[in-house]
């Protein structure tokens, strides 16, 4: 299975002459307020310092623009986003597959494995495969998967047991 890198969606910023507001509240690189001035005065100030005028808060009254090096600003924003994503653990879905006529000892082993996965913070997808004539024993299959879920203890059922082709599937997660 391939995992493709999703490029983060960049926010669109208005730069220099693309800013439409006639007056702006101008802030310098360090965050100190310079004051409210016309767009042309702010552009002149930015061109003297050889940096860009970037519209930061367009909905404010008056809109806020910052005098900064835009490429450096984008790099810092990207670094902040990466740092914020580091702390987030992705919820992994672990699969547990079994059949309708499973021995009790094997079922207990799978229940313990599912409990381990849930303790780690993962979701567990239960797959009960029905082979051949077992498809006619749907009520028995639903009973078995419900028994499995109830033996896990306090869990959230993310996806209720549903027959998808010849596989009965349910997804459970740990209760928070």
N, C-alpha and C positions, 0 to 999 in steps of 0.2 A: 504494500500500500504506500503510495507516495504522499508526502506531506509537502504542500506548496507554501512558500513563505508569502504571507499576505502583507503587502506594503501598507503602512499606516496611512490613513487619509489625512492629507495636509489641510490645514485651515487656510483659507484664502485671505490675503492681506492686500489692502490698497496701499500703493507706494507712490511717493512723490507727486507727480502731476495727475495721477488717477484719483486722488482724493477730491471729492466733490464739495465738501463743506467749506463755506467761505471763512469761518472763524474756527480756530482750534485751540484746545488747551494743550500746550507743548511741554513735554517732559524730556530731560536729557538721558544719557546712557546710564547714569548712576541712580536714576529715579527721582532726582530733584526737579521740582516744578519750575519751569521758566516763566510761565504765565499764559494768558489768553492773548492770541495774536491772529492776524489774518493769515490765510494760506500762503500768500506770496512771501510775507516776512519769514514764516517758518521754513519755506523752501530755500530762501536766501541764507538763513542761518545754517541749514543742513548742508548746503553746497559749500559754504565757507569751511565747515569742518570735514568736508569730503566724505560724508556718510549719507544715509537715506532717511527720509521722513516716512514713517510707517504708521498707519492708522490702527491703533490698538483697540479702542473702545468706540465704535461708530455710533452706538445708541445713546451714549452719554450726552449731556447738554452742557456746554458745547462738546463735540467729539474730542477724544483724547488721541494725540499723535505723539510718537516717540522718535527722537533723533538718535538712530543707532545704525550700526553696520548690519544690513539685513541678512547677509549670509551667515554671519556669526550668530545672529539672533535665532535663525532657523536651526543651526547646529545645537545651540543651547536648549531650544524647545524639544528637539529630538532626543537629546540626552535626558531631559526631565521625563519624557514619556517612557523611555527605556527603563529608567530607574523606577518609575511607578509600576511598570509591568513585572519587575523582578519579584516583588513581594507576593504576587498573585499566583496561587497554585491552580493549575488547570485541573478541572474535574475530569478524571479519567474514568471511562466506563470499562469495567472488567466483565468478561463473559464467563458464565458457568453453564455448561451443557450437560444434559442427562436425558435418559429415556424413561418411558412410562413404567416399565418393570425393572426398577433399580432396587438392589438389595438395601436393607436398612442401614448396614454399616457404611456402605458407599454414600448413601444419602446423608448420614451424619458427618462424614468427612467433608462433603461438599458444603454442608451448612456451616461447619467450622471455617472453611476457606472463605465463604461469603462473609462471615463475621469479621475475619481478618481484613478483607478488602474494605468493608464498611468502616472499621476502626481507623484505617489509613486515610479516610475521607473520600474514597472513590465510590462511584455508583456501581451497582451490580446488575447486569442484564442476565436474566434467567431464561434459558432456551430449553424447552422440553420438546424433543423431537419425537414425532409419531411416525412409525414405520409400518408399511403394509396395511394390515387390517386394524392396526391400533387407532386409525383415524375414526373408526366407529365408536371408540371409547372416550369421546370428548369429555363427558361429565367426570370420568375417572381422572383424566388429565388435569382438569380445572381443580379438582379436589387436591391432587398431589401438589400442584404449584401453590395453591393457597395454604396448604400445610407447611410447605417450605418457607413461605413468606412469614407465616405466624410463628414459626420456630426461630426466626431471626430476632424476634423481640420487637422493640420500638423502632420502626422504620417508616419512612415516607415512601409511599408507592408513587413513583414518578409516572409510570405508565402501567395501567391496569392490565391484567392478563388478557391477551387477545390472540386468537388463532390467525397466523399469517402463513397461508399455504398449509404445510404439514408441520409447522413449528409453532408451539404456544410460547409467546414471549411476554415477559414482564420486566420492568426496570424499577429497582428500589434504591433508596439512598438513606443515609443516616439521618436521624431526626436531630435538629439543632437545638 
